[in-house]
Amino acid sequence: MTEQPELNTGKAWSKMDPFSLRNRIEHGRSVAHIATFVMRTETEVREKAAELGIELKQERRPSAGALFLFGCAAHSIAASKIE
């Protein structure tokens, strides 16, 4: 999947952007959230974090099995409310 350019894509980072980046990482925000906030691509966010020596937390994506189980549980709850 190709990332879509954002408003600030390719532009120099402002003096405030690294602060925003660090702050949002420290508060556990996802790369996608940070990218939206600073109007950059996720790749730019990852590259800037690496340049600043900031470690990004590993983002967990639910496995297919977990999604299946969640879907089954949600269906069971919805069905029990209908009865």
PDB file with one MODEL, atoms N, CA, C and O in Angstrom:
MODEL        1
ATOM      1  N   MET A   1       0.845  -1.175   0.000  1.00  0.00           N
ATOM      2  CA  MET A   1       0.000   0.000   0.000  1.00  0.00           C
ATOM      3  C   MET A   1       0.893   1.242   0.000  1.00  0.00           C
ATOM      4  O   MET A   1       1.821   1.337   0.803  1.00  0.00           O
ATOM      5  N   THR A   2       0.622   2.175  -0.881  1.00  0.00           N
ATOM      6  CA  THR A   2       1.382   3.404  -0.988  1.00  0.00           C
ATOM      7  C   THR A   2       0.778   4.450  -0.067  1.00  0.00           C
ATOM      8  O   THR A   2      -0.439   4.620  -0.003  1.00  0.00           O
ATOM      9  N   GLU A   3       1.655   5.149   0.646  1.00  0.00           N
ATOM     10  CA  GLU A   3       1.171   6.192   1.543  1.00  0.00           C
ATOM     11  C   GLU A   3       0.770   7.422   0.737  1.00  0.00           C
ATOM     12  O   GLU A   3       1.434   7.794  -0.230  1.00  0.00           O
ATOM     13  N   GLN A   4      -0.315   8.036   1.150  1.00  0.00           N
ATOM     14  CA  GLN A   4      -0.763   9.264   0.515  1.00  0.00           C
ATOM     15  C   GLN A   4      -0.012  10.443   1.128  1.00  0.00           C
ATOM     16  O   GLN A   4       0.169  10.485   2.345  1.00  0.00           O
ATOM     17  N   PRO A   5       0.425  11.391   0.317  1.00  0.00           N
ATOM     18  CA  PRO A   5       1.104  12.558   0.873  1.00  0.00           C
ATOM     19  C   PRO A   5       0.168  13.387   1.741  1.00  0.00           C
ATOM     20  O   PRO A   5      -1.031  13.470   1.476  1.00  0.00           O
ATOM     21  N   GLU A   6       0.712  13.980   2.748  1.00  0.00           N
ATOM     22  CA  GLU A   6      -0.034  14.855   3.639  1.00  0.00           C
ATOM     23  C   GLU A   6       0.399  16.301   3.390  1.00  0.00           C
ATOM     24  O   GLU A   6       1.299  16.543   2.586  1.00  0.00           O
ATOM     25  N   LEU A   7      -0.219  17.246   4.059  1.00  0.00           N
ATOM     26  CA  LEU A   7       0.044  18.668   3.855  1.00  0.00           C
ATOM     27  C   LEU A   7       1.525  19.018   4.025  1.00  0.00           C
ATOM     28  O   LEU A   7       2.060  19.820   3.258  1.00  0.00           O
ATOM     29  N   ASN A   8       2.191  18.428   5.019  1.00  0.00           N
ATOM     30  CA  ASN A   8       3.592  18.772   5.293  1.00  0.00           C
ATOM     31  C   ASN A   8       4.601  17.806   4.672  1.00  0.00           C
ATOM     32  O   ASN A   8       5.802  17.950   4.901  1.00  0.00           O
ATOM     33  N   THR A   9       4.147  16.841   3.903  1.00  0.00           N
ATOM     34  CA  THR A   9       5.051  15.864   3.308  1.00  0.00           C
ATOM     35  C   THR A   9       6.125  16.557   2.487  1.00  0.00           C
ATOM     36  O   THR A   9       5.834  17.375   1.614  1.00  0.00           O
ATOM     37  N   GLY A  10       7.381  16.212   2.787  1.00  0.00           N
ATOM     38  CA  GLY A  10       8.512  16.753   2.047  1.00  0.00           C
ATOM     39  C   GLY A  10       8.997  18.108   2.525  1.00  0.00           C
ATOM     40  O   GLY A  10      10.052  18.569   2.088  1.00  0.00           O
ATOM     41  N   LYS A  11       8.266  18.750   3.399  1.00  0.00           N
ATOM     42  CA  LYS A  11       8.672  20.060   3.925  1.00  0.00           C
ATOM     43  C   LYS A  11       9.594  19.865   5.127  1.00  0.00           C
ATOM     44  O   LYS A  11       9.599  18.808   5.758  1.00  0.00           O
ATOM     45  N   ALA A  12      10.368  20.896   5.429  1.00  0.00           N
ATOM     46  CA  ALA A  12      11.225  20.865   6.617  1.00  0.00           C
ATOM     47  C   ALA A  12      10.343  20.771   7.866  1.00  0.00           C
ATOM     48  O   ALA A  12       9.241  21.317   7.908  1.00  0.00           O
ATOM     49  N   TRP A  13      10.855  20.067   8.880  1.00  0.00           N
ATOM     50  CA  TRP A  13      10.130  19.955  10.137  1.00  0.00           C
ATOM     51  C   TRP A  13      10.257  21.266  10.899  1.00  0.00           C
ATOM     52  O   TRP A  13      11.343  21.844  10.954  1.00  0.00           O
ATOM     53  N   SER A  14       9.169  21.743  11.484  1.00  0.00           N
ATOM     54  CA  SER A  14       9.205  22.968  12.277  1.00  0.00           C
ATOM     55  C   SER A  14       9.932  22.692  13.593  1.00  0.00           C
ATOM     56  O   SER A  14      10.225  21.541  13.916  1.00  0.00           O
ATOM     57  N   LYS A  15      10.217  23.740  14.341  1.00  0.00           N
ATOM     58  CA  LYS A  15      10.863  23.567  15.644  1.00  0.00           C
ATOM     59  C   LYS A  15       9.933  22.866  16.635  1.00  0.00           C
ATOM     60  O   LYS A  15      10.398  22.218  17.573  1.00  0.00           O
ATOM     61  N   MET A  16       8.637  22.995  16.430  1.00  0.00           N
ATOM     62  CA  MET A  16       7.657  22.396  17.346  1.00  0.00           C
ATOM     63  C   MET A  16       7.378  20.932  17.006  1.00  0.00           C
ATOM     64  O   MET A  16       7.006  20.161  17.890  1.00  0.00           O
ATOM     65  N   ASP A  17       7.548  20.536  15.754  1.00  0.00           N
ATOM     66  CA  ASP A  17       7.213  19.169  15.341  1.00  0.00           C
ATOM     67  C   ASP A  17       7.948  18.083  16.138  1.00  0.00           C
ATOM     68  O   ASP A  17       7.310  17.119  16.559  1.00  0.00           O
ATOM     69  N   PRO A  18       9.274  18.202  16.363  1.00  0.00           N
ATOM     70  CA  PRO A  18       9.942  17.155  17.157  1.00  0.00           C
ATOM     71  C   PRO A  18       9.388  17.048  18.580  1.00  0.00           C
ATOM     72  O   PRO A  18       9.319  15.956  19.142  1.00  0.00           O
ATOM     73  N   PHE A  19       8.994  18.187  19.158  1.00  0.00           N
ATOM     74  CA  PHE A  19       8.377  18.156  20.486  1.00  0.00           C
ATOM     75  C   PHE A  19       7.061  17.381  20.431  1.00  0.00           C
ATOM     76  O   PHE A  19       6.798  16.521  21.272  1.00  0.00           O
ATOM     77  N   SER A  20       6.237  17.698  19.425  1.00  0.00           N
ATOM     78  CA  SER A  20       4.950  17.009  19.276  1.00  0.00           C
ATOM     79  C   SER A  20       5.159  15.518  19.051  1.00  0.00           C
ATOM     80  O   SER A  20       4.444  14.689  19.612  1.00  0.00           O
ATOM     81  N   LEU A  21       6.140  15.190  18.229  1.00  0.00           N
ATOM     82  CA  LEU A  21       6.459  13.790  17.949  1.00  0.00           C
ATOM     83  C   LEU A  21       6.843  13.059  19.231  1.00  0.00           C
ATOM     84  O   LEU A  21       6.286  12.008  19.545  1.00  0.00           O
ATOM     85  N   ARG A  22       7.792  13.620  19.963  1.00  0.00           N
ATOM     86  CA  ARG A  22       8.261  12.993  21.210  1.00  0.00           C
ATOM     87  C   ARG A  22       7.124  12.872  22.226  1.00  0.00           C
ATOM     88  O   ARG A  22       6.959  11.828  22.857  1.00  0.00           O
ATOM     89  N   ASN A  23       6.350  13.932  22.379  1.00  0.00           N
ATOM     90  CA  ASN A  23       5.254  13.949  23.342  1.00  0.00           C
ATOM     91  C   ASN A  23       4.220  12.866  23.033  1.00  0.00           C
ATOM     92  O   ASN A  23       3.770  12.158  23.934  1.00  0.00           O
ATOM     93  N   ARG A  24       3.856  12.743  21.797  1.00  0.00           N
ATOM     94  CA  ARG A  24       2.832  11.761  21.424  1.00  0.00           C
ATOM     95  C   ARG A  24       3.356  10.333  21.542  1.00  0.00           C
ATOM     96  O   ARG A  24       2.606   9.423  21.895  1.00  0.00           O
ATOM     97  N   ILE A  25       4.634  10.134  21.250  1.00  0.00           N
ATOM     98  CA  ILE A  25       5.226   8.804  21.433  1.00  0.00           C
ATOM     99  C   ILE A  25       5.227   8.442  22.913  1.00  0.00           C
ATOM    100  O   ILE A  25       4.872   7.324  23.286  1.00  0.00           O
ATOM    101  N   GLU A  26       5.632   9.402  23.760  1.00  0.00           N
ATOM    102  CA  GLU A  26       5.663   9.157  25.201  1.00  0.00           C
ATOM    103  C   GLU A  26       4.268   8.851  25.757  1.00  0.00           C
ATOM    104  O   GLU A  26       4.142   8.151  26.762  1.00  0.00           O
ATOM    105  N   HIS A  27       3.236   9.366  25.117  1.00  0.00           N
ATOM    106  CA  HIS A  27       1.864   9.113  25.561  1.00  0.00           C
ATOM    107  C   HIS A  27       1.228   7.916  24.863  1.00  0.00           C
ATOM    108  O   HIS A  27       0.019   7.705  24.946  1.00  0.00           O
ATOM    109  N   GLY A  28       2.058   7.137  24.174  1.00  0.00           N
ATOM    110  CA  GLY A  28       1.599   5.874  23.616  1.00  0.00           C
ATOM    111  C   GLY A  28       0.761   5.966  22.355  1.00  0.00           C
ATOM    112  O   GLY A  28       0.057   5.016  22.013  1.00  0.00           O
ATOM    113  N   ARG A  29       0.822   7.082  21.661  1.00  0.00           N
ATOM    114  CA  ARG A  29       0.047   7.228  20.430  1.00  0.00           C
ATOM    115  C   ARG A  29       0.645   6.385  19.313  1.00  0.00           C
ATOM    116  O   ARG A  29       1.852   6.144  19.286  1.00  0.00           O
ATOM    117  N   SER A  30      -0.182   5.948  18.415  1.00  0.00           N
ATOM    118  CA  SER A  30       0.277   5.133  17.284  1.00  0.00           C
ATOM    119  C   SER A  30       0.978   6.016  16.258  1.00  0.00           C
ATOM    120  O   SER A  30       0.793   7.232  16.235  1.00  0.00           O
ATOM    121  N   VAL A  31       1.780   5.386  15.417  1.00  0.00           N
ATOM    122  CA  VAL A  31       2.450   6.107  14.342  1.00  0.00           C
ATOM    123  C   VAL A  31       1.405   6.752  13.437  1.00  0.00           C
ATOM    124  O   VAL A  31       1.583   7.887  12.993  1.00  0.00           O
ATOM    125  N   ALA A  32       0.328   6.041  13.165  1.00  0.00           N
ATOM    126  CA  ALA A  32      -0.733   6.588  12.318  1.00  0.00           C
ATOM    127  C   ALA A  32      -1.336   7.848  12.939  1.00  0.00           C
ATOM    128  O   ALA A  32      -1.592   8.824  12.233  1.00  0.00           O
ATOM    129  N   HIS A  33      -1.563   7.834  14.248  1.00  0.00           N
ATOM    130  CA  HIS A  33      -2.108   8.999  14.948  1.00  0.00           C
ATOM    131  C   HIS A  33      -1.137  10.170  14.845  1.00  0.00           C
ATOM    132  O   HIS A  33      -1.536  11.290  14.526  1.00  0.00           O
ATOM    133  N   ILE A  34       0.136   9.906  15.116  1.00  0.00           N
ATOM    134  CA  ILE A  34       1.151  10.961  15.080  1.00  0.00           C
ATOM    135  C   ILE A  34       1.255  11.542  13.672  1.00  0.00           C
ATOM    136  O   ILE A  34       1.323  12.759  13.499  1.00  0.00           O
ATOM    137  N   ALA A  35       1.268  10.672  12.675  1.00  0.00           N
ATOM    138  CA  ALA A  35       1.377  11.131  11.286  1.00  0.00           C
ATOM    139  C   ALA A  35       0.221  12.060  10.936  1.00  0.00           C
ATOM    140  O   ALA A  35       0.420  13.086  10.285  1.00  0.00           O
ATOM    141  N   THR A  36      -0.967  11.709  11.359  1.00  0.00           N
ATOM    142  CA  THR A  36      -2.127  12.560  11.102  1.00  0.00           C
ATOM    143  C   THR A  36      -1.973  13.896  11.815  1.00  0.00           C
ATOM    144  O   THR A  36      -2.267  14.946  11.244  1.00  0.00           O
ATOM    145  N   PHE A  37      -1.513  13.858  13.056  1.00  0.00           N
ATOM    146  CA  PHE A  37      -1.376  15.078  13.859  1.00  0.00           C
ATOM    147  C   PHE A  37      -0.363  16.050  13.254  1.00  0.00           C
ATOM    148  O   PHE A  37      -0.624  17.251  13.182  1.00  0.00           O
ATOM    149  N   VAL A  38       0.801  15.533  12.816  1.00  0.00           N
ATOM    150  CA  VAL A  38       1.834  16.415  12.258  1.00  0.00           C
ATOM    151  C   VAL A  38       1.713  16.555  10.741  1.00  0.00           C
ATOM    152  O   VAL A  38       2.546  17.196  10.100  1.00  0.00           O
ATOM    153  N   MET A  39       0.666  15.949  10.174  1.00  0.00           N
ATOM    154  CA  MET A  39       0.369  16.025   8.743  1.00  0.00           C
ATOM    155  C   MET A  39       1.543  15.551   7.887  1.00  0.00           C
ATOM    156  O   MET A  39       1.987  16.234   6.963  1.00  0.00           O
ATOM    157  N   ARG A  40       2.028  14.355   8.229  1.00  0.00           N
ATOM    158  CA  ARG A  40       3.126  13.721   7.512  1.00  0.00           C
ATOM    159  C   ARG A  40       2.746  12.271   7.248  1.00  0.00           C
ATOM    160  O   ARG A  40       1.743  11.776   7.762  1.00  0.00           O
ATOM    161  N   THR A  41       3.558  11.596   6.443  1.00  0.00           N
ATOM    162  CA  THR A  41       3.317  10.166   6.237  1.00  0.00           C
ATOM    163  C   THR A  41       3.881   9.399   7.426  1.00  0.00           C
ATOM    164  O   THR A  41       4.701   9.921   8.181  1.00  0.00           O
ATOM    165  N   GLU A  42       3.438   8.163   7.585  1.00  0.00           N
ATOM    166  CA  GLU A  42       3.958   7.317   8.659  1.00  0.00           C
ATOM    167  C   GLU A  42       5.452   7.071   8.472  1.00  0.00           C
ATOM    168  O   GLU A  42       6.197   6.993   9.450  1.00  0.00           O
ATOM    169  N   THR A  43       5.887   6.950   7.236  1.00  0.00           N
ATOM    170  CA  THR A  43       7.314   6.751   6.957  1.00  0.00           C
ATOM    171  C   THR A  43       8.124   7.943   7.446  1.00  0.00           C
ATOM    172  O   THR A  43       9.177   7.764   8.060  1.00  0.00           O
ATOM    173  N   GLU A  44       7.648   9.158   7.183  1.00  0.00           N
ATOM    174  CA  GLU A  44       8.351  10.353   7.653  1.00  0.00           C
ATOM    175  C   GLU A  44       8.433  10.381   9.175  1.00  0.00           C
ATOM    176  O   GLU A  44       9.457  10.764   9.740  1.00  0.00           O
ATOM    177  N   VAL A  45       7.359   9.976   9.832  1.00  0.00           N
ATOM    178  CA  VAL A  45       7.344   9.950  11.300  1.00  0.00           C
ATOM    179  C   VAL A  45       8.374   8.949  11.812  1.00  0.00           C
ATOM    180  O   VAL A  45       9.131   9.254  12.733  1.00  0.00           O
ATOM    181  N   ARG A  46       8.406   7.761  11.222  1.00  0.00           N
ATOM    182  CA  ARG A  46       9.380   6.745  11.649  1.00  0.00           C
ATOM    183  C   ARG A  46      10.819   7.228  11.414  1.00  0.00           C
ATOM    184  O   ARG A  46      11.689   7.044  12.265  1.00  0.00           O
ATOM    185  N   GLU A  47      11.054   7.844  10.257  1.00  0.00           N
ATOM    186  CA  GLU A  47      12.401   8.335   9.937  1.00  0.00           C
ATOM    187  C   GLU A  47      12.831   9.445  10.892  1.00  0.00           C
ATOM    188  O   GLU A  47      13.976   9.462  11.342  1.00  0.00           O
ATOM    189  N   LYS A  48      11.927  10.369  11.204  1.00  0.00           N
ATOM    190  CA  LYS A  48      12.264  11.465  12.116  1.00  0.00           C
ATOM    191  C   LYS A  48      12.510  10.935  13.530  1.00  0.00           C
ATOM    192  O   LYS A  48      13.428  11.390  14.213  1.00  0.00           O
ATOM    193  N   ALA A  49      11.704   9.990  13.961  1.00  0.00           N
ATOM    194  CA  ALA A  49      11.908   9.389  15.281  1.00  0.00           C
ATOM    195  C   ALA A  49      13.284   8.733  15.345  1.00  0.00           C
ATOM    196  O   ALA A  49      13.991   8.880  16.342  1.00  0.00           O
ATOM    197  N   ALA A  50      13.669   8.016  14.302  1.00  0.00           N
ATOM    198  CA  ALA A  50      14.982   7.368  14.265  1.00  0.00           C
ATOM    199  C   ALA A  50      16.095   8.420  14.280  1.00  0.00           C
ATOM    200  O   ALA A  50      17.100   8.259  14.972  1.00  0.00           O
ATOM    201  N   GLU A  51      15.909   9.480  13.521  1.00  0.00           N
ATOM    202  CA  GLU A  51      16.902  10.569  13.464  1.00  0.00           C
ATOM    203  C   GLU A  51      17.098  11.203  14.833  1.00  0.00           C
ATOM    204  O   GLU A  51      18.215  11.571  15.195  1.00  0.00           O
ATOM    205  N   LEU A  52      16.017  11.331  15.595  1.00  0.00           N
ATOM    206  CA  LEU A  52      16.073  11.937  16.933  1.00  0.00           C
ATOM    207  C   LEU A  52      16.436  10.933  18.020  1.00  0.00           C
ATOM    208  O   LEU A  52      16.592  11.301  19.184  1.00  0.00           O
ATOM    209  N   GLY A  53      16.571   9.662  17.639  1.00  0.00           N
ATOM    210  CA  GLY A  53      16.904   8.627  18.612  1.00  0.00           C
ATOM    211  C   GLY A  53      15.745   8.254  19.513  1.00  0.00           C
ATOM    212  O   GLY A  53      15.951   7.783  20.632  1.00  0.00           O
ATOM    213  N   ILE A  54      14.533   8.461  19.035  1.00  0.00           N
ATOM    214  CA  ILE A  54      13.339   8.137  19.811  1.00  0.00           C
ATOM    215  C   ILE A  54      12.853   6.757  19.379  1.00  0.00           C
ATOM    216  O   ILE A  54      12.641   6.503  18.193  1.00  0.00           O
ATOM    217  N   GLU A  55      12.683   5.886  20.342  1.00  0.00           N
ATOM    218  CA  GLU A  55      12.225   4.528  20.038  1.00  0.00           C
ATOM    219  C   GLU A  55      10.705   4.490  19.969  1.00  0.00           C
ATOM    220  O   GLU A  55      10.009   4.894  20.900  1.00  0.00           O
ATOM    221  N   LEU A  56      10.215   3.999  18.852  1.00  0.00           N
ATOM    222  CA  LEU A  56       8.771   3.824  18.703  1.00  0.00           C
ATOM    223  C   LEU A  56       8.369   2.504  19.334  1.00  0.00           C
ATOM    224  O   LEU A  56       9.068   1.499  19.207  1.00  0.00           O
ATOM    225  N   LYS A  57       7.249   2.521  20.006  1.00  0.00           N
ATOM    226  CA  LYS A  57       6.740   1.273  20.585  1.00  0.00           C
ATOM    227  C   LYS A  57       6.220   0.387  19.464  1.00  0.00           C
ATOM    228  O   LYS A  57       5.665   0.872  18.478  1.00  0.00           O
ATOM    229  N   GLN A  58       6.405  -0.901  19.625  1.00  0.00           N
ATOM    230  CA  GLN A  58       5.906  -1.863  18.643  1.00  0.00           C
ATOM    231  C   GLN A  58       4.397  -1.820  18.645  1.00  0.00           C
ATOM    232  O   GLN A  58       3.763  -2.028  19.679  1.00  0.00           O
ATOM    233  N   GLU A  59       3.824  -1.550  17.491  1.00  0.00           N
ATOM    234  CA  GLU A  59       2.370  -1.517  17.393  1.00  0.00           C
ATOM    235  C   GLU A  59       1.851  -2.929  17.233  1.00  0.00           C
ATOM    236  O   GLU A  59       2.332  -3.690  16.394  1.00  0.00           O
ATOM    237  N   ARG A  60       0.879  -3.269  18.035  1.00  0.00           N
ATOM    238  CA  ARG A  60       0.287  -4.601  17.955  1.00  0.00           C
ATOM    239  C   ARG A  60      -0.928  -4.564  17.053  1.00  0.00           C
ATOM    240  O   ARG A  60      -1.812  -3.718  17.190  1.00  0.00           O
ATOM    241  N   ARG A  61      -0.943  -5.485  16.149  1.00  0.00           N
ATOM    242  CA  ARG A  61      -2.115  -5.648  15.304  1.00  0.00           C
ATOM    243  C   ARG A  61      -2.748  -6.971  15.700  1.00  0.00           C
ATOM    244  O   ARG A  61      -2.048  -7.975  15.827  1.00  0.00           O
ATOM    245  N   PRO A  62      -4.042  -6.990  15.894  1.00  0.00           N
ATOM    246  CA  PRO A  62      -4.680  -8.242  16.292  1.00  0.00           C
ATOM    247  C   PRO A  62      -4.535  -9.304  15.210  1.00  0.00           C
ATOM    248  O   PRO A  62      -4.610  -9.021  14.014  1.00  0.00           O
ATOM    249  N   SER A  63      -4.327 -10.516  15.662  1.00  0.00           N
ATOM    250  CA  SER A  63      -4.215 -11.624  14.715  1.00  0.00           C
ATOM    251  C   SER A  63      -5.591 -11.919  14.120  1.00  0.00           C
ATOM    252  O   SER A  63      -6.616 -11.478  14.640  1.00  0.00           O
ATOM    253  N   ALA A  64      -5.593 -12.665  13.034  1.00  0.00           N
ATOM    254  CA  ALA A  64      -6.861 -13.052  12.400  1.00  0.00           C
ATOM    255  C   ALA A  64      -7.713 -13.848  13.387  1.00  0.00           C
ATOM    256  O   ALA A  64      -8.934 -13.692  13.427  1.00  0.00           O
ATOM    257  N   GLY A  65      -7.071 -14.697  14.177  1.00  0.00           N
ATOM    258  CA  GLY A  65      -7.796 -15.493  15.164  1.00  0.00           C
ATOM    259  C   GLY A  65      -8.457 -14.623  16.220  1.00  0.00           C
ATOM    260  O   GLY A  65      -9.593 -14.875  16.621  1.00  0.00           O
ATOM    261  N   ALA A  66      -7.745 -13.602  16.667  1.00  0.00           N
ATOM    262  CA  ALA A  66      -8.306 -12.701  17.672  1.00  0.00           C
ATOM    263  C   ALA A  66      -9.489 -11.932  17.102  1.00  0.00           C
ATOM    264  O   ALA A  66     -10.493 -11.729  17.784  1.00  0.00           O
ATOM    265  N   LEU A  67      -9.364 -11.507  15.852  1.00  0.00           N
ATOM    266  CA  LEU A  67     -10.475 -10.803  15.223  1.00  0.00           C
ATOM    267  C   LEU A  67     -11.686 -11.717  15.075  1.00  0.00           C
ATOM    268  O   LEU A  67     -12.822 -11.292  15.284  1.00  0.00           O
ATOM    269  N   PHE A  68     -11.437 -12.970  14.715  1.00  0.00           N
ATOM    270  CA  PHE A  68     -12.520 -13.938  14.578  1.00  0.00           C
ATOM    271  C   PHE A  68     -13.222 -14.136  15.917  1.00  0.00           C
ATOM    272  O   PHE A  68     -14.451 -14.126  15.989  1.00  0.00           O
ATOM    273  N   LEU A  69     -12.426 -14.319  16.988  1.00  0.00           N
ATOM    274  CA  LEU A  69     -13.009 -14.538  18.308  1.00  0.00           C
ATOM    275  C   LEU A  69     -13.791 -13.323  18.774  1.00  0.00           C
ATOM    276  O   LEU A  69     -14.870 -13.458  19.350  1.00  0.00           O
ATOM    277  N   PHE A  70     -13.246 -12.129  18.526  1.00  0.00           N
ATOM    278  CA  PHE A  70     -13.945 -10.908  18.901  1.00  0.00           C
ATOM    279  C   PHE A  70     -15.270 -10.809  18.154  1.00  0.00           C
ATOM    280  O   PHE A  70     -16.293 -10.455  18.740  1.00  0.00           O
ATOM    281  N   GLY A  71     -15.249 -11.123  16.864  1.00  0.00           N
ATOM    282  CA  GLY A  71     -16.475 -11.093  16.062  1.00  0.00           C
ATOM    283  C   GLY A  71     -17.511 -12.063  16.577  1.00  0.00           C
ATOM    284  O   GLY A  71     -18.697 -11.739  16.635  1.00  0.00           O
ATOM    285  N   CYS A  72     -17.069 -13.260  16.954  1.00  0.00           N
ATOM    286  CA  CYS A  72     -17.986 -14.270  17.494  1.00  0.00           C
ATOM    287  C   CYS A  72     -18.591 -13.801  18.812  1.00  0.00           C
ATOM    288  O   CYS A  72     -19.789 -13.966  19.041  1.00  0.00           O
ATOM    289  N   ALA A  73     -17.771 -13.220  19.672  1.00  0.00           N
ATOM    290  CA  ALA A  73     -18.251 -12.741  20.965  1.00  0.00           C
ATOM    291  C   ALA A  73     -19.249 -11.610  20.767  1.00  0.00           C
ATOM    292  O   ALA A  73     -20.288 -11.579  21.425  1.00  0.00           O
ATOM    293  N   ALA A  74     -18.943 -10.685  19.870  1.00  0.00           N
ATOM    294  CA  ALA A  74     -19.854  -9.571  19.608  1.00  0.00           C
ATOM    295  C   ALA A  74     -21.176 -10.074  19.050  1.00  0.00           C
ATOM    296  O   ALA A  74     -22.242  -9.571  19.406  1.00  0.00           O
ATOM    297  N   HIS A  75     -21.102 -11.068  18.175  1.00  0.00           N
ATOM    298  CA  HIS A  75     -22.319 -11.649  17.606  1.00  0.00           C
ATOM    299  C   HIS A  75     -23.154 -12.316  18.693  1.00  0.00           C
ATOM    300  O   HIS A  75     -24.376 -12.170  18.711  1.00  0.00           O
ATOM    301  N   SER A  76     -22.504 -13.049  19.605  1.00  0.00           N
ATOM    302  CA  SER A  76     -23.219 -13.730  20.689  1.00  0.00           C
ATOM    303  C   SER A  76     -23.916 -12.743  21.602  1.00  0.00           C
ATOM    304  O   SER A  76     -25.047 -12.975  22.029  1.00  0.00           O
ATOM    305  N   ILE A  77     -23.245 -11.641  21.904  1.00  0.00           N
ATOM    306  CA  ILE A  77     -23.841 -10.611  22.772  1.00  0.00           C
ATOM    307  C   ILE A  77     -25.046  -9.993  22.084  1.00  0.00           C
ATOM    308  O   ILE A  77     -26.100  -9.824  22.698  1.00  0.00           O
ATOM    309  N   ALA A  78     -24.890  -9.654  20.794  1.00  0.00           N
ATOM    310  CA  ALA A  78     -25.997  -9.043  20.054  1.00  0.00           C
ATOM    311  C   ALA A  78     -27.178 -10.009  19.970  1.00  0.00           C
ATOM    312  O   ALA A  78     -28.328  -9.600  20.132  1.00  0.00           O
ATOM    313  N   ALA A  79     -26.899 -11.280  19.719  1.00  0.00           N
ATOM    314  CA  ALA A  79     -27.972 -12.277  19.595  1.00  0.00           C
ATOM    315  C   ALA A  79     -28.697 -12.453  20.920  1.00  0.00           C
ATOM    316  O   ALA A  79     -29.915 -12.630  20.934  1.00  0.00           O
ATOM    317  N   SER A  80     -27.968 -12.408  22.040  1.00  0.00           N
ATOM    318  CA  SER A  80     -28.608 -12.613  23.342  1.00  0.00           C
ATOM    319  C   SER A  80     -29.526 -11.439  23.698  1.00  0.00           C
ATOM    320  O   SER A  80     -30.483 -11.619  24.451  1.00  0.00           O
ATOM    321  N   LYS A  81     -29.252 -10.250  23.173  1.00  0.00           N
ATOM    322  CA  LYS A  81     -30.102  -9.093  23.460  1.00  0.00           C
ATOM    323  C   LYS A  81     -31.387  -9.120  22.644  1.00  0.00           C
ATOM    324  O   LYS A  81     -32.381  -8.499  23.021  1.00  0.00           O
ATOM    325  N   ILE A  82     -31.365  -9.835  21.533  1.00  0.00           N
ATOM    326  CA  ILE A  82     -32.544  -9.924  20.674  1.00  0.00           C
ATOM    327  C   ILE A  82     -33.568 -10.874  21.290  1.00  0.00           C
ATOM    328  O   ILE A  82     -34.774 -10.659  21.162  1.00  0.00           O
ATOM    329  N   GLU A  83     -33.099 -11.904  21.945  1.00  0.00           N
ATOM    330  CA  GLU A  83     -33.984 -12.941  22.489  1.00  0.00           C
ATOM    331  C   GLU A  83     -34.791 -12.499  23.659  1.00  0.00           C
ATOM    332  O   GLU A  83     -35.571 -13.281  24.202  1.00  0.00           O
TER     333      GLU A  83
ENDMDL
END
